[in-house]
């Protein structure tokens, strides 16, 4: 079987596979240890190296911890990410300690400021007692290797973070809906590329195939659309090993052609704002 290629993770000098295991799916549950283990193990077998999580994602960090504690030799080549949504310095520090404990690791590859929605969030994070300083200090101390920011509500907010914060990565929604709406792909993504930081695509499947089920839209097509957008890695939450296999296959098949991606955007354009539920109310 052909292996997955690698892409540079911004200017960090690290490489990751073009598809990664998202922290949703079975990982955002409690008590489904065997199923979660099967999904993580399948991703490792498939050659996926980017693994997503968050403090807010139920038992996700614990599931990873079970794998890394039992098989520590598997951890070294993996790019393990997690997130904290705390806005205060002290709270974020506690979140990081808890994340490392739950995962059974000493160093996190990427720690992300989670779900930045508004400029009020930005002001809180940038305040003297705000969490942004905690993220920078964690990277400077070596407890985390890289830091990032995530958000799916307001492209202007994420663009501000990309342009003014010393982050190594940004996570944004990447799907045909966003291609139609503009903002994240037309402003935040170019800003990230200008800063040479990594771009992680989330909401890759979105709600995109609900309204046009006969248009030939499949999860593979949506992953390949994301890979056509000059991002670093597209992450998708999976609930079964078969879904992991499909994700890896999409990564091996690579990006859609430009004309295919453009046609997909046009197919969703009439319903784009309705389907972008994750952006919140108008």
Secondary structure as the mmCIF struct_conf table of DSSP 4:
data_model
#
loop_
_struct_conf.conf_type_id
_struct_conf.id
_struct_conf.beg_label_comp_id
_struct_conf.beg_label_asym_id
_struct_conf.beg_label_seq_id
_struct_conf.end_label_comp_id
_struct_conf.end_label_asym_id
_struct_conf.end_label_seq_id
HELX_LH_PP_P HELX_LH_PP_P1 UNK A 2 UNK A 4
STRN STRN1 UNK A 6 UNK A 8
TURN_TY1_P TURN_TY1_P1 UNK A 10 UNK A 11
BEND BEND1 UNK A 12 UNK A 13
STRN STRN2 UNK A 15 UNK A 17
BEND BEND2 UNK A 18 UNK A 18
STRN STRN3 UNK A 19 UNK A 21
BEND BEND3 UNK A 23 UNK A 23
HELX_RH_3T_P HELX_RH_3T_P1 UNK A 25 UNK A 27
BEND BEND4 UNK A 28 UNK A 31
HELX_RH_AL_P HELX_RH_AL_P1 UNK A 33 UNK A 45
TURN_TY1_P TURN_TY1_P2 UNK A 46 UNK A 47
STRN STRN4 UNK A 50 UNK A 51
TURN_TY1_P TURN_TY1_P3 UNK A 55 UNK A 56
BEND BEND5 UNK A 57 UNK A 57
TURN_TY1_P TURN_TY1_P4 UNK A 58 UNK A 59
HELX_RH_AL_P HELX_RH_AL_P2 UNK A 60 UNK A 70
HELX_RH_3T_P HELX_RH_3T_P2 UNK A 72 UNK A 74
TURN_TY1_P TURN_TY1_P5 UNK A 75 UNK A 77
STRN STRN5 UNK A 79 UNK A 84
STRN STRN6 UNK A 88 UNK A 88
HELX_RH_AL_P HELX_RH_AL_P3 UNK A 89 UNK A 103
TURN_TY1_P TURN_TY1_P6 UNK A 104 UNK A 104
BEND BEND6 UNK A 106 UNK A 106
STRN STRN7 UNK A 108 UNK A 113
BEND BEND7 UNK A 118 UNK A 118
HELX_RH_AL_P HELX_RH_AL_P4 UNK A 119 UNK A 126
BEND BEND8 UNK A 127 UNK A 127
TURN_TY1_P TURN_TY1_P7 UNK A 128 UNK A 129
STRN STRN8 UNK A 130 UNK A 130
HELX_RH_AL_P HELX_RH_AL_P5 UNK A 131 UNK A 141
TURN_TY1_P TURN_TY1_P8 UNK A 142 UNK A 142
BEND BEND9 UNK A 143 UNK A 143
STRN STRN9 UNK A 144 UNK A 150
BEND BEND10 UNK A 152 UNK A 153
HELX_RH_AL_P HELX_RH_AL_P6 UNK A 155 UNK A 164
BEND BEND11 UNK A 165 UNK A 165
BEND BEND12 UNK A 168 UNK A 168
STRN STRN10 UNK A 169 UNK A 173
BEND BEND13 UNK A 175 UNK A 175
HELX_RH_AL_P HELX_RH_AL_P7 UNK A 176 UNK A 181
BEND BEND14 UNK A 183 UNK A 183
HELX_RH_PI_P HELX_RH_PI_P1 UNK A 184 UNK A 188
HELX_RH_AL_P HELX_RH_AL_P8 UNK A 189 UNK A 195
TURN_TY1_P TURN_TY1_P9 UNK A 196 UNK A 196
STRN STRN11 UNK A 198 UNK A 202
BEND BEND15 UNK A 203 UNK A 205
TURN_TY1_P TURN_TY1_P10 UNK A 206 UNK A 209
BEND BEND16 UNK A 210 UNK A 211
TURN_TY1_P TURN_TY1_P11 UNK A 213 UNK A 214
BEND BEND17 UNK A 215 UNK A 215
HELX_RH_AL_P HELX_RH_AL_P9 UNK A 219 UNK A 227
TURN_TY1_P TURN_TY1_P12 UNK A 228 UNK A 229
BEND BEND18 UNK A 230 UNK A 230
BEND BEND19 UNK A 232 UNK A 232
STRN STRN12 UNK A 233 UNK A 236
BEND BEND20 UNK A 239 UNK A 240
HELX_RH_AL_P HELX_RH_AL_P10 UNK A 241 UNK A 253
HELX_LH_PP_P HELX_LH_PP_P2 UNK A 255 UNK A 257
HELX_RH_AL_P HELX_RH_AL_P11 UNK A 258 UNK A 269
TURN_TY1_P TURN_TY1_P13 UNK A 270 UNK A 271
HELX_RH_AL_P HELX_RH_AL_P12 UNK A 272 UNK A 275
HELX_RH_3T_P HELX_RH_3T_P3 UNK A 277 UNK A 279
#
